[in-house]
Amino acid sequence: MQLSVRFENSRDTGSNSGPVTVGWCLNETKAGIIYAPPERVRSVDLDRSHAKSASRCPAVINLESRHFLIRCPFDIHIGFARDDKGKPVLKNLNGAASTIRASKLGDKLHLVGEAEWRHPGVPTLQLSLPYLFLCDEPVYMSQVAPFMHYSREPLPGTIFGGRFPINVWPRPLMWAFEWHEPQKPLKIARGDPLFYACFETLPQDRGVAMVEAQRTPELLEYLELISGAVNYVNQTFSLFEAAEARRPETLVTPVARRPRQG
């Protein structure tokens, strides 16, 4: 098996024709119904009657075809404050009217330690998510802000993500936010765009076929092998080749869905 994480060394690692199959699943099933499946970003609902419409532009279509939308799983309406000791804290601004229990919100949403903020005075917030993306061919995934979706109320900061090879390093995603205006509340409704997952294929003109993947014993064992590595080393990219040597032959096993009865 040859699955090199470096594109330039992986020219013979697949059919090199047709779409690349990318699998997605949740690493935990508890309350999994609140997490919507990834949605391909596309302009099919926009006006395409004119031959020169941007919705019919091959470059636009190609860009959109590589981006998949992840929506916010629950209502977020929080504020930033400091307690009587000066420690940064989050406030649930919805209070008793919140659709999510404060304890559950605290399990998923937390402030990064102030010493780890990238900019002084700019809090970093993280939302833990159960989404996993995996592939059996060399594919890099980038997590980016949902720049093709318009928001009437801009967020008081910026989203930042990362780029990594999902054929050797599938891991639950983390939504990260830098709160540049912490005096303003952060408000995102359930179902609003949260981020895009963008996929780079080899060759670059290959499409992406997204399928729901099974949580097979082999996949779960591999996830256990690589999980938490960031807590022990600073440069997890240095572990890619070691992980690749121990990955199972197949990570993506599509879920078989029964046809609906009429």
N, C-alpha and C positions, 0 to 999 in steps of 0.2 A: 504494500500500500504506500502511495506517495501522495502526500497532501500538503506540500510545503506552504508555509504561511507567507512566503515571499512570492509575489506574482511573477517576478522575473525568473524564478527557478521552478515554475510549476506549469510549464507549457504542455506537458503530457499527462495532466491529472484529470482528465475528463473527456467528454465527447467534444467539447469546444463548439457545439452546435445546439440550437434549440435553447429554450429558457433554462436558467439555473433554478433548481428546486430549493427554496428556503423554507424551513419549518419554523413554526412558532408554537409555543405552549406556555402554560403557567407552571412555575416551580412549586406552587402550592394550590390546592383545590378549595380550601376553606374560603367561603364567600366569593369564589371565583366567578360567579355569575355577574358581579358588578363590573368586571373587566371586559370591555368590548373587544372583539377581534380586530386586528390591524386592518385598516382600510387603504386601498390604493388611492393616492391622490390623482384626481383626473378632472378634466373640464367637460365631461360629456353632457352635463346639464346646462352648460353655457351656450350662448348663441353661436351656432356654427353655419348659419345660412349663407354667409358671405365667404367666397373662396379665399379671401385674404384674412379671415378671422384668425386671431391668435390661437383659438381653440383647435384650429386645424393645422397649426404649424408643427412640422415633424420635430423640431428642436424642443418645443414646449411639451409635446406629447412624450418625447424621450425622457426629458427631465422629470416629468410627473410620474412616469412609469417606474422610476427607481425609488420613489418616496412613498412610505406607508405611514398613515396617520394613526397615532395612539391618542385616545380621548381620555379626559380626566375621569376617574372612576367614582368620585364623590365630590360634594360641594366643599370648597375651601374658602374660608373668609377669616383671615387671621391678621393680627397686628403684632408689631415688634415692640418690646419694652425691656426695661432692666429692673430687676428686683431691688430690694433695699440694700443688697450687698453689691449692686452693680453688675450682677450676672445677667447676660442676655436671656430672655424668655419669650415664648410665644403666647399670644392671647387669642382665644377662640371668640371672635367678635359676634358670632351668631348666638352665643350663650345657650339658653334653654331652647331656643328655636332651631338650633343646629340639627341638621339631618343625620349627622354622624356623632356617636358618643365621644366625649372628650378623651376617654381612655383609649379608644380605638384610633382616634386621630393622632394621639401621642405616640402610638405604636408605629405608625406609618410615616409621620412627618416630624422632623427634628432639626434643630440648629446644629451646625458643625461647631466644634470648639473654636472659640475666638482666636486662639493661636494659629489655627489652620486657615483662617480667612485669607483670600488672595490679596485683598485690598483693605487697608485699615479703615474701620468704620463702615464697611460694607458686609453685612451678615451673609453667610452662606447657608442656604436651606436645602435639605434633601428629603425627597419623597421616595420611600422604598416601594418598588413595584415587582410583581411576580413574573413579568414578561421575559421569556427566553427566546432567542432566535438562534437557529443552528443550521448547519449546512454540511454536506459531504463533499463539496468542492471548495477551492479557495475563494472565499468571499469576505470582503471587509464590510462591516456595518458602521455607519456614523450616526450618532444621535444629535439632531439639530433642532433649532427652534422652528415652529410651524409658520414659516415666513410666507407661505402662499395662502394663508387664511387671515382675513381681516378681523381685527378686534376693535370694537367701539371704545373700549376702555383699555388702553395699553397697560401692560404690567409695570410695576414700579422698579424694574430691574431687568436683568438679562438671564437667559437660559444658557447653560453651557453643558456640553456633552463630551463625547469622546469617540474614538475610532479604534476598532479592534477586529481581529479575524474570528468570525463565528464558526469556522470549521474546526478550530482547535480551542477556542476560549469562549464557549457559550456561558453566559452568566446572567443572573437576574439584573434588570436594568434599575438604575437610580436616576430620578429626575432631580437635577441640581439647579438652583436658582441663586443668583447674587442680587441682594436687595439693596440697590443703589439709593433708593429713597425710602428708608425704613420708617419715616414718619407717615408714609402712605400705606393703607391696608393692601394686602394681597388677596385678590378675590378671583377665583376660578370656579365656574359652575360645573356640575357633573355633566359630561358630554361635550364640554368645550375642548378644542384642540389643545393637547398638552405638549406634544413634540412629534417630530418625524423620525422614522428609521429609514436611512438612505443606504442602499446597497451598491457596492462596486463589484462588478463581475469581470471575468476573464474568458474570452476577449471582452472589451468594454462595451461592445454593441449587443451582447446577449441580454435577453430580458430576464425578468424575475417572476417565477411562479410560486406564490405563497400558499402553503398548505398547513393545516393544523397537524401537529406531530404528536405521536404517542409518548407518554412518559415511560419508556421501556426500562427494564431493570438495568440494561447496559448504560443507558443515558443517565439514569439516576446515580449509578456507581461512578461514572465519569465526572458528573457534577460535584459529587462528594469529594473526589480527588482534587479538584481545582478550587473549590469554594474556600473563601476565607484567606486565600494566599496573600491578599493585600495587607492583612494584619501582621504578616511576618516578614515581608520583604518590601522594599520601596519600588523596585522596578519589576513589575509582574511580566512585562514583555520579555524579560530574560528567561522566563519559564516556558515560553511557547513551544520551543523545540522539545523540551522534556515532556510537556503535555501531549504533543503530537505523537511522540513515540509510544504513548500509553492509551491513546484514544481507541475506542472500538471501531470496527470496520464501518459500521453504519450508525449514524446519530439520528437521521431523519426517517421515521417510519410513519407514513400518513395515517391519520385516524380514518377508519372506515365508517361512513355514516349510512344508516339505513334510509332508503328512499321514503319520503312521506307518503302516507296513504291518502288517496283523494277523498 
